[in-house]
Amino acid sequence: MKGHTAMTSTPSQHPAASIFTPAFVSLLLTEILSSLGQVTLTFALPLHLLNATGSASLYGIVAALALIPSVILTPVGGAIADRFDKRKAMAALDAASACAALSYALFYSASSMTLITIVTMMLAYGFHALYSPIVQATVPCLVDPKRTSGEGLKRATALITQVNSLTNMIGPVFAGMLLGFAGLKAVVLLSCGACLISSLWIFCFIHIPQLSTHSPMSNPFTSFAADFAQAGKFLLSQRLLLAANIVIAVANLVFCALLNVSLPYIVTHLLGLSNQMQGLTEGAISTGGLAGALLLSLKPKWFTLSHIPHLLGLSSLCLLPTALALFMHAPTITTYAVLTLATAGAMACVQCISVTILAYEQGSTPPQLVGKVIGATMALAMAAMPLGQAVYGMLIDHLPMPAIMLAAAILMALTTLYARPFIDTQDCPKS
């Protein structure tokens, strides 16, 4: 990682050909392993707690508390990406995630189940919050847009999103089955092993060129504060970028928080289905996200900032069929199918919005600010999640689920009106 030169491979006539360098493929592989470890752990732990207590309020509060480190640490991860060795940082964070999973297996007891679940999930989300901006800041180091017909960065970002969607699809399905047949400890050990392998692979096989340099830190606190101020100043000067990230924050607050809290409750309690069926639902929703990212990587010119209002509108409409099925007390299998298909479609739309905005952000941010700006905007998006999950957890215990889903659809539609000015904008700068 000490080198400061760009990749030297010969550019290809096909825009995506030069993306698949050994370094970028290794990054994709480690992202699969790291995400698999994080997803299986954070899926199984709160579901086990919900099954043991039956409380949606407790589930929502635990999920909200677990996300607090994500909000706090994501900007720190962005600053780390710009200031330190990305390879060593990612390897260390994966090793720390493995230790967190192992600690849960060693110290778990029924009497301290809630506390140890909260602590372990906070550690898992915290380490992942530091990890994610580093991965996103690594992409411009490995993919030169000038060598990929200007679309390489968007394709590479979509591919990173695809592998995340793939692990989000496989992880809950496998974790749900493993949880049902082999118990919680098997899931925890799987998470530990995946993160440990990822750490070793990163340390041994990935080389990341450094695109920017920083002076040594005399005081970490003042240096990080200066980094955050620099990122904030840049965001405030980019009104379109700031508005786009506000849209993502609202989508997390209204839509993603609803899915995280309501899906386990609907599937396992309202419908009375098994953990395995909940895992299948999570996998199907991730398949929708994967399909959206795949379509964007194949047809990047189809997705620009001007398409965001249309995608938001579609995602809000996808909530209505499930609300209707629950309101009419449709047969269990019918409601389950409608829930799974509709939310998968909505997730495809939201994923396309997220990747489009992230690619715009990567392409329009100066190299020395990429990590810090990505960290700041990811923190903004994730800050909405704990609030949304805590609120939904309380609402589910006191209001009918169809009413909650209808209200969420209306809020998403109102956000579409806010995003309409994007229709008159141009896509990210051509590089």
HELIX and SHEET records of a PDB file:
HELIX    1   1 ALA A   17  ILE A   19  5                                   3    
HELIX    2   2 PRO A   22  THR A   53  1                                  32    
HELIX    3   3 ALA A   56  ARG A   83  1                                  28    
HELIX    4   4 LYS A   86  PHE A  107  1                                  22    
HELIX    5   5 ALA A  110  SER A  112  5                                   3    
HELIX    6   6 MET A  113  LEU A  142  1                                  30    
HELIX    7   7 PRO A  145  ARG A  147  5                                   3    
HELIX    8   8 GLY A  152  PHE A  181  1                                  30    
HELIX    9   9 LEU A  184  PHE A  205  1                                  22    
HELIX   10  10 PRO A  220  SER A  237  1                                  18    
HELIX   11  11 ARG A  239  ALA A  251  1                                  13    
HELIX   12  12 ASN A  252  CYS A  256  3                                   5    
HELIX   13  13 ALA A  257  TYR A  265  1                                   9    
HELIX   14  14 ILE A  266  LEU A  270  3                                   5    
HELIX   15  15 ASN A  275  LEU A  298  1                                  24    
HELIX   16  16 PRO A  300  TRP A  302  5                                   3    
HELIX   17  17 LEU A  305  HIS A  307  5                                   3    
HELIX   18  18 ILE A  308  LEU A  317  1                                  10    
HELIX   19  19 LEU A  319  PHE A  327  1                                   9    
HELIX   20  20 THR A  332  SER A  364  1                                  33    
HELIX   21  21 PRO A  367  LEU A  369  5                                   3    
HELIX   22  22 VAL A  370  ILE A  396  1                                  27    
HELIX   23  23 MET A  401  ALA A  419  1                                  19    
HELIX   24  24 ARG A  420  ASP A  424  5                                   5    
END                                                                             
